[in-house]
Amino acid sequence: MSRFFLISLSLLFTLATLGCTEETQVTMYKQGKYKGKRDELPWNSAPLAYGTAQWDKGDKTSWEKQMSKRVMAQNENVRIQHP
C-alpha cells in the first residue's frame, strides 16, 4: 500500500509541476517592421451590407449620428416605456 501511495504521490507531483514549466508566448516586434494593415478611421469605412447602419463613407457627422442612434437603441431607459 505504501508503494502505491508513493508512486501516485510522485505522479501527482509530476503532473502538478508540469503546468508551471510553460514558457510565456510573447511576440517580438521589431521597430519599423510591422507588415499589417493600417487602421482606418471608423467613418472612412463603408457600412456593412447586411446591417442597418446607414452613414456615408467618409462623413464623420453621419457616422456619429448613427453611433448615437445605436447607443440609444441599447439604452434600457429609452427602450422600455415607463407608465
Residue, then its C-alpha position, 0 to 999 in steps of 0.5 A: m500500500s505504501r508503494f502505491f501511495l508513493i508512486s501516485l504521490s510522485l505522479l501527482f507531483t509530476l503532473a502538478t509541476l508540469g503546468c508551471t514549466e510553460e514558457t510565456q508566448v510573447t511576440m517580438y516586434k521589431q521597430g519599423k517592421y510591422k507588415g499589417k494593415r493600417d487602421e482606418l478611421p471608423w467613418n472612412s469605412a463603408p457600412l456593412a451590407y447586411g446591417t442597418a447602419q446607414w452613414d456615408k463613407g467618409d462623413k464623420t457627422s453621419w457616422e456619429k449620428q448613427m453611433s448615437k442612434r445605436v447607443m440609444a437603441q441599447n439604452e434600457n431607459v429609452r427602450i422600455q416605456h415607463p407608465 
